[in-house]
Amino acid sequence: MIRQLALSFITLGLMAATAAPQFKGALAKPGALDSSTLRGLPKYRRLVKIATSDGQYRSSLEVEGYALRDVLNRRVLKKQDDGFDRPLDLFITVKGRKGEQALFSHGETFLVGDEGPLLVEKARLIMPHHHDPLRAGSNDPSVLLNVTGRNRINLTTCISCHGGPKPPQLSLPKGWLLVSSQDAFGGRFVEDVAEIAIHQVGTPVKDTRSSSKNAFVDTPVIVGPDGKPTGLSVERFQQLPRSTMKDAAFGLGKGFHGLNTWEGAPLEALLRPLLAPGTDPRLTYVVVTSVDGYRAIYSGSEVFTASPEKGTLLVDRKNGAALDKGSGRYTTLSRTDFYIDRDVRMVKEIRLERLR
């Protein structure tokens, strides 16, 4: 008990010494991050390579932190009534005190087969093996340091000895960090996290799942950020590159749904022409809605910047046959989700939105 109290006081002291991230939006427990939110949660360690804002190499880190999904579960997701009772149409934004932003879908945070994005408390620089001993005392960036410890590090006199091009400035990120170790280099990263917000789509939807089990949508509508709708014809879809995925489908509600081979096209190929020049795809999201009101969100990172084996598909064939009533003409499929709950059947609308 004494040890637990001591740890609690230490954590509270660290949070008091630095501005704690604030939780906002569709939550039952908004407010500042505190020790009770983190107490007892599992910790994860990962190796990550951090990029500068213009995509250049900044540093390599070992980080230790908490799964964002675990932290948000402690804060309890709470939607306003919008006609759809699942959290699949929520998305998460993370903002840093210097203006950095990252966007995550509910699915890639809660439905993945690993820990997903991490809220990082401790980090250290990974130094090359040939590096001379630092003998830096309390100014050593190569040991795991919490938020307060990293804020005290001064590396202005360090000289880079990397074998490749010299980094712009050797630096140890400050404050609470948000990392996505599943992203490729240059992916989502926020330094000195100030705010974590949970957003709803905002558009009410009518849930008709009980009466629309055998519906069929011949021509879904594609809507870009400009709000202009266009129909997705079979001819247009057939011009897109093809991709195949085999999966043992498993859902949160009813478990195993069978071993299936899906064929379709990357959602990226369909939607990229709708991105205006200069748009950061990592700050976009895609809302897919079924004719029966079921819907889900995919982040722009899942659609536009993921590697082919991790991308999102719009499928039109299952086990060698075209999709039939109750499934098609099209169904969306996430390659990275452990659960299939974001698979939207009978796609009626695909809407690309920019973060505002």
PyMOL commands that set and color helices and strands:
alter all, ss='L'
color gray80, all
select helices_A, chain A and resi 2-17+35-38+68-75+87-89+106-110+137-139+147-151+234-238+267-274+281-283+300-305+308-310
alter helices_A, ss='H'
color red, helices_A
select strands_A, chain A and resi 22-25+31-32+44-51+57-67+90-96+101-105+118-125+177-179+189-190+193-200+221-223+229-231+243-251+255-266+284-290+295-299+312-318+321-322+331-334+347-354
alter strands_A, ss='S'
color yellow, strands_A
deselect
rebuild
show_as cartoon
